[in-house]
Structure formats: C-alpha cells, structure tokens
Amino acid sequence: MAERERGPHPTLRIKGTKSHALSGKRIVLGVTGSIAAVKTVELARELIRHGADVYGVMSESATEIIHPYTLHYATGHDVITKLMGNIEHVEFLGMEGSADLFIIAPCTANTLNKIASGVSDTPVTAFATTAFGSGIPIIVVPAMHETMYKNPILIANRDKLLKLGVTVLGPRFEEGLAKIVSTEDIILAVEHLLSPKKLAGKRILITGGPTIEPIDPIRILTNRSSGRTGIELAKEAYKQGAEVTLVHSKGMNLEVGIKEVKVETAREMIGACITELREGKKKEEGYDVLISSAAISDFTADSSETKISSGEDFYLHLVPTGKLIDEVKREFPELVIVGFKAETNVSEDELIIKAREKMENHNIEMVVANDVGNGGIGTEENEVYVIRAGTSDIKHVKGVKSLIAEEIVEELAKISL
C-alpha cells in the first residue's frame, strides 16, 4: 500500500487568522534556558496567527525547560537543536539566507553576554553570529534574575548590542526578576521592524474607546465601546512607522512604541486632543492625521458631588457635549481627519449615503462606516465600509478588528499626507 501523502502541519491552519502583517515573512525563533521558555509556544503561535512562518532553534539548556517536540508542535516545523550537515544557521541566516528576522526569546544572561562577545558555542549563538555577518535583523528579549540583569558587564554588553543595531525588548521588573515582556509587545516590535513603513515620518493622533460622564461619585453614563478599534489602529499605525499618540480611557499596558493619554470625559478627550495638536504645532512637530474612532458621549450630566440616595426618584439634566471634529477643523483646517459613522439597522446604501454626507459636511478625507445594530460595538469583530474623499471606491471589510485596522491604515496611506 502506498504511503499516504502528508499535508501541512495542523498548526499552520491558524496562519493569518489575526492579521496579515507578517505574511510572507520567515522568522527564526531562538530559545535559551530560561524558565520563560514556557512562553515560547504562545509566542510562536501568535507570530503564525499574524501570518509568519516560524522555525525554532534551541540551546541544549532550553531543551531541559521545554521539549523540542513542544516547539515543533507550536511552529509546525522540525526544531534545530544541533547544527548538522545542512548548515542550518547559514541556510536561514547566511548572506543568501531565507529568513527575515532572528529573535531570541527568552534570552538568558549567558546567551546575551556570549553573542555580544562573538562566542558561538550553541545553536542559538551560532545563529546570532551568522545573522550579524549577513545583516539580518536581530531582536533580543532578556529574561533572568534582576541582579543578573543589573550586572555592569551585562549592561555593557546590552549597550554594545544596541549600538550594533540589535533591538532589545524589556525586560519588565517584577518580584525580583527581569521578566520577559508580553507576547503582545514582542509581536508589535516584530511587525514594526518588518513592515514596509508606509507611514514613516508621520505623526498620528488617535482617539479610542468610550468616554465616561459622572452622575455622582459612584454612577456614570457611558456606552458599549470596548476601545479595541482605537487600540488596533494605534498599533497598526505604529507598525507602519508613524509616531502615534492614543487618547483613550482604556489601558494598553505596552512597554514600547505608543504614547498614551488617559482621559475619562468627553470634555477631557477633546481638551487632550486640542492640547496635543497645539503642542505639536508649537514645537514644529505637528500632527499629520487625526483618526477619530472614539465613541465620545453626545451628552454629559449635571453631576452631584455626593452620592444620590438609592430608592429615590431623581432627574438628570443632560447637556450636549462638544464635537471633536468640528473643534479640530476650526483650529487646524490643514489636518487630515479620518472620521467614523455609526448607524443602526439601516441598509448598506443608506449607511454609505450617511457616511458621505458626514465626509462632505465636515470636509474630512476619510470615513469608516458601520451598522452597530448588527454588532461591532463592544465586540472583537466588526463589518465596516471605508470611504475616501475624491474616489468612488469603497472598501468593505469584515472580520477581527486587527484586520480591519490594517485595511483602514492601508487606505490612509493612499492619501497624500
């Protein structure tokens, strides 16, 4: 009986399910003997979900933390634990190597010191030496005890790597440890490093999430917005090389890349945006784009300074809030603005008509429209229509919000900024 032909590894079924930012990219993931190696499975699979092909290489000490079969499962490819006749380090990271990036996560103190000194006595350090020789980018993600990380010799070697162009992520200090940064931080850094930088040199201000209007010291008025769209847009713009500020009420907890301004009320959000734009202009570092994706409250209340007693009738006096786009346009008419238009239970044609009306009435360059009566607000997925001024083209996008953010930024990059 003929042997059954093997198809792709089951792991590869998840490829590109979160975004296409790393599609076509081949990444070598070096794993060393830190207990943080247990996080490598999650990292490998997240890289794949963002479109990458991932190949694992392990030091001998790493194999004592996780088994090579585990990394094989995570990546869908055989794992390199020793260098053989195929000269794998040259095949992947040599002058004509097939890889786009070498990342060491986690990277122990021992490995960091070795690669800074040119030592190549493990598969991981040999891969690093080869990458240096061919100019393939390297990311190092340290993980060790805090006292080891603060060793002046290690600090000097870390600085040496930085001067050589290596990206060093973290660590984050907690419980006496210099811990590996989050998988989200690593993915963001990888995508930023490998993206085509379509927004390089641009400054982008983004609003996201709900605003919160107090009724009394305990109760609030708000809406169902989760803030995911603003966060994904900020990440996508950063990946494409922009300098990004995100004004929102949520927290990203990222270690790198994006400036966050935390606000609560509509007044605070509008005020923070105007302040950012004024400060940028004053320093001759003005913003190029405002993406107004926040669900800013249309009304605020006359709030009580003390708790309103429960069980009693009370009445709220609602006062309209300002409109961010109107206020920005008055003071910064040259700013490119991306607005959002949400409707409920309307036809596709009616939704697009209303979006175009908003674009024309406010003289803005792009509108993202969606029908929140069918979902999208407070959810992980959405369905939107992206409309640019001066063109009849309409981009229809449906899926997770990271994929939607990719398409919005792709359309933004087509505008002359």
N, C-alpha and C positions, 0 to 999 in steps of 0.2 A: 504494500500500500504506500502510495506516495505521501511524503511528509506534508502536512498542512502548512500552507504559507502563512507566516506570521504577519499580522498587521501592525499598525502603530501601537506603541505602549499606551495602556489605558489612561495614564496620567495626562497624555497630550490632548485628551478630549476637553480639558479645561482651558486650552490655549486661546488667549484673546477674549475671554469672557468678560473681563472688566474694562479693558481698553486695548487699543491697537498701537499704543505709543512705542512699544518695543518690537513691533512686528518686523521680522527680517533680521533682528539682532541676535547674535550668538554671544552668550556670556559664560565665562568660566568662573565657577564659584569655588574658591579655596576655603577649606575648613581646617582649623587647627584645634589643639587640645584644650579648649576652654569648656567649662560646663555650659556656656552659652551656645555650644554646638547643637544643643537640643532644639534651638530655634531655627536651625538651618532648613528643616523640612518646610516650615511655614514660609520662609523667605524664598526658597526655590520655587514653590508652587505659586506664590504671588507674582514672581517675575514671569512665570509662564502665563498666568492669567492676564498679564499686561502684554502678552504677545511674544515674549522672548523664547529662544531655545537655550536651555541651561545644561552645562556639563560640570560635574563635580570632580574635584581633586582633593584628596585628604592626606594630611600628615599621619604618621603612624600613631601618634598620641591622640589624634582625633578619632581614630577607629576604636579607641578604648572608651570613648564617650558615646558615640553612636555607630552602629554597624554600617559598613558600606552598602549593604542591601537597602537600608533605610533611605540613604541618599539616592540610590538607584531608583527606588520607588518614587521619590519626590521629584526627580528630574526626568525620568523616563529614559535615561541613558546609563550605560555602564560607567562605573566610577573608577577614577585613576587613583590607585594607592601606591604605585611604584612606577618608575619610568622604565619602559620596555623598548623593544626594537623599533617600535613605531615612532620613537622620539616625540611623544605626545606634546611635550612643552613647546617644541618647535612647530609642530603641526597646528597647534591652536594659536600660539603667541609669537611665532617667529616673524621674520620680515614679510613672508607671504602667508602668514597665519590666517586662519578662518575666523578667529574671534574678534569681537569689537571691544571687549572690556574684560578685565580681570578684577574680581572683587574678593577680598579676603575677609570673611565674616563667619565666625569671630576671628580676630587676630590677637594672639597672645603676646605678652611682653617679649617672650623668647623669639617669636617669629618677627615681630616688628624690629627688634634690635638686629636680627640676622639680615633681613632684607635691606636695612639701611647701611649695613656693613658689607654687602655683596656676598654674603655666605649663601651657598646653595646646597644644603645637605639634606633637604626633604623635598618631596614632590612640590609642595606649595612654594618653598623658597626658590626652587629651580624655575618654576613658572614665573615667579616675580622677576627674577634676574633676566629671563628671556623677554618679558614684557618691557622692561626698562630698555633693553637693547633694540627693540623694534619700535618703540614709541607708542605702544598700545596703552590706553589709559588704565590707571590702577585706582581702585578705591580700597581703603583700609578701614575696618570697623573694629576698634580695640575693645577688648573685654578682659578684665583682670581685677585683682585687688587694688584698692585705691592707693595704698602705699607703694605698690609696684609701679603704677602709672605715674606717680609723683617723683619717682627716682630721676634725678637730674640727667643721668645717662640716657634713660628712655626719652625724656623730654627733648634732649638734644637730638636724638635720632628721629623723633617725630618731626621736629622742625626741619631736619635735613630732608625728610621725605616730602614735606610740604614745599620746600624750595625746589625739589626735583619735579614738582607738578603732580604729586600724588594727592588725591582727595582723602582727607581723614575725617570720618564722621564720628562725633562724640569724643569720649564716652559720656554717659549721664551718671552722676554720682548719687549713690543711694545705698544705705545700710553698710557703709564702709567699703563699697565696691565701686569700681569703674565699669558700669554695666554697658552692654551693647545697646545701641539706640534702637528705637522701634523699627519694625519692619516697614511701616509707612514712611518713616524718614529715609530709609535706605532706598526704597522704591522711587521716591521723589528725587533723590540725588542721582540715581541711575538714569531716570528719564530726562532730567535736566542735562546731564552730561552727554547723553546720546541723541538728543533731539536736534532737529535742523535749525533751531533758534530763529524761528520765523518772526519773533517779536523782540529780537535783540536790540538793546539800546532804548527800548520804550518803557515809559512809566505808566502803570495802570492802577487805577483806584477802583475797588470793587466793594459793593455793599451786599450783604447777605443775611438771610435768616429773618426772624420776626423782630419787631420791636415790642416793648413791654410798657404799658401805661398803668401807673399805680391808681388804685381806687382808694386804698388806705394802706397802712404799713404792711398788711398781710396779703390783701387781694389785688389782682391785676387784671387788666384787659390785654389780650394778646391774640395770636392767630395760630393756625396749624403748621406754619412753615417750620421745616426741620433745619434749614440752613445748609443742607447738603449741596445745593446747586452753587451757592456762593463759594463754598469751600472748594468744590471741584473746579470751578472756574479759576480761582486763585492759584490752585496747584497747576492747572494746565497752562495758564499764562506764564507762571514761573518756569515751568519746564521748557517753554519756548523762548526763554531768555529775557523776559521782561522783569523789571523791578516792580514788585507787587505790594500793595497795601490793601488789606481786607478790613473793612469796618463792619463789625457784626456783634451779636450778643452771645454767640457760641464761643467755644474754645477749641482750637486745633491741636494744641499741645505739641507742635512740631519744634524740633531743635534747630532747623535750618531753613533759610530761604525766604520766608514771607513775613512782612511786618503786619502785626495785628493791632487794631484799635478796638477796644471793647466798649460797647455802649449798651444802653437799655431802651431809652425812649426814642420816639420819632424825632423830637427836638434835638436830642443828643446826637443821633445819627446824622441829621442834616448839618448840625453845627460842626461835627467832626470832619465831615467831607469838605465843607467850605474852608475850615482851618487848614486841612491838608493841601487843598488846592492853592490857597493863599500863600502858605509857607513855601510850597514848591516854586511858585512864581517869583516870590521874593528872593529865593536863592538861585534863580535862573535854572532851576531843575524841575520845571513844570511837568505836570502830568499830561500824557497824550490822550488817554481814554478814561472815561467813567463807564463802568458796567453796573447799572442799577438793577441788581437782581433781588434786592431785599424786599420782603413783604412789609413795607412801612405802614404802620397804623394810619388809617384815614381820620381817626378821631382820638382825642385824648379826653380825660375826665377831670373835673374839678375834684381833686383827691382830698380826703380827710387826713389830718395829721395824726389822728388817733383811730384805733380800730372801731369800725362800725359794729354796734352790738348786733349779734345774730338774733333772729326771730322778730326783728322789727322791719316794717316797710321803710324803704329808702329809695330815693330817686337820684339817678345820675344825670348830670348836665354834661353832655358831650360837645366838645369844641373841635372843629376841623383842624387837622394838622397842616403844616406847610407841605408843598410838593417839591421834592428834591430836584427833579429835572428842571422845573421852572426856575428855581433859585440859582441853580448852577448855570443855566443858559444865560440868565441876565448878567451875571458877573464874568462868566468865562465862555463867551459865544464861540470861540475857536475850538473848544474841546470836543472831541469825537465822543458821542454818547451811544451806548447800547441800552435800550430800554426793554422792559418785559411787559407783556399784556396778558392778563389772566381773565378769562370769561368762564361762565358756567352753562353747560348744556346748550351750546349753540352749534350750528352746522360749521363744517370746515370753511365754506365760502364766507360765512358771516364772521368767523373768527379772523380770517385773513383781511377782510374789509376793515374791521375794527383796528387791527394792528397797523394797517397802512394809514388809517386816519390818525392814529397816535403819532406815527412817524412824521406825517405832514404837519399836524397841529403843533408839535413840539420841535420840529426841524431837527430831528435826530437821524443818525446814519444807519441804525440797525434796530430791529425789534424782534424779540423772541416771544412767540405767542403760544399759549396752550389753554386747553379747556380743563379747568380744575374740577369741573363737575364729574369728569371721568377719571379722576385720580391725578397724582403728580405732586400735590402739596402735602408735605409730611411723609412722602413715600421714598423708596430707594430708586424707583424708576419713574419715567415721565415720557410724554409724547409731545413734541414741540414742532413749530414751524419757524424757521429762521429766514427773515426777510431783510434784504439790504436795499438801501435807497438807490435809485437810479438803475435798477435791474428788475426784470420780470421773474428772475429765477427765485424759487422758493425751495429751501432745503427742509425736507421732512425727516425728522429723527425720532426714533423710538428706542428706548432701552434704559440701561442704568445711567445714572446722572454723570458718571465719569465719561462715558461715551458721548453723551450729549454735550458736555463741556468741551470735548475735543473738537466736535463739529462747529460749535459756536466760535471757538478761538480760530479754527481754520477759516471760517468766513470773515472774522475780524481781520485776519492777516491779509485779506484781499483788499481791504480799504487802504487808501493812501494816508498813512499816519504822519 
